Amino acid sequence: MKITRRQFLGTAVAATAVAACGGDDGKTDAAIAGRNCAVNGTSTTISSNHGHVIMVTSAQVNAGVDMTYDIMGSADHTHSVTITAANFATLQSNSNGSVMVNTTSGGGHTHSVTVICA
């Protein structure tokens, strides 16, 4: 499956690469306060990931309605994950917020997906 550069930058692989360069350590409160899901979209991580991909856009955050994502990516099986209107409301109201949801079972396992304001 081919993905665009923008889609890749929203993946857990890209997030992991950025995280390897450091976390929020040393960031000022003003830099952290600059996070805004409604404007910047989100960063996502998938636990025990082995090729799955999810991208949650600012438009989806702003729409605030239940969304179900297929996160197959380059894995040999798929999972679905639903982010609810209540989850989106959390992301809309708290710029430093995050939500964690679980995927459906696939390949004999599930994953936790964390969505964080970018």
Secondary structure, DSSP 8 states (H G I E B T S, - for coil): ----HHHHHTSHHHHHHHHHT--STT--HHHHHT--HHHH-EEEEETT-SS------HHHHHH-S-EEEE--TTSSS--EEEE-HHHHHHHHH-TT-EEEEE---BTTB--EEEEEE-
